[in-house]
């Protein structure tokens, strides 16, 4: 199944590929295609989070948190300057983890609907 997943999602890193492999182990070919099309539209690329986190250093903190559905925390970052840039720096170091957690949440939601 990993080769099929790698063909469907060539841009994913090994940690996300392992999560995808575990989540889609019981899907047949048609279900996997449906899952792939929905997941691709909802997935957040870690590089997008990195770029939007870097924008926080220009004075617009919290955009990356809003992108992953954490609106309240995003507004808090926006109004406090990324919690005086400390939160933004921490998120800059953990952007891959933030993206992976969001993407795993999307996997679970999609699999519940299929």
C-alpha angles and dihedrals in degrees: 000000000000092000091053091048091047089052091050095043110027092160098062124105122234095264092053091044090055090051091048092048092052094044096048099039094110098044122107123221097274094045090047091053091050091047091049094052093049095041093049090057094049101037119108117218113227089225090060090054090048092053094046090046090054088053085065089073088061091060103270102098125173102040091115091054092050090051091059093048099261095125097160094051090044091055090046090053090046095053096040099043093253089315088304089318092293093104091045092052091049090049090048088059093044102039094119092053091049091052093045093051092049092047092049089052089052090049091055093048093049093047091052089058098045 
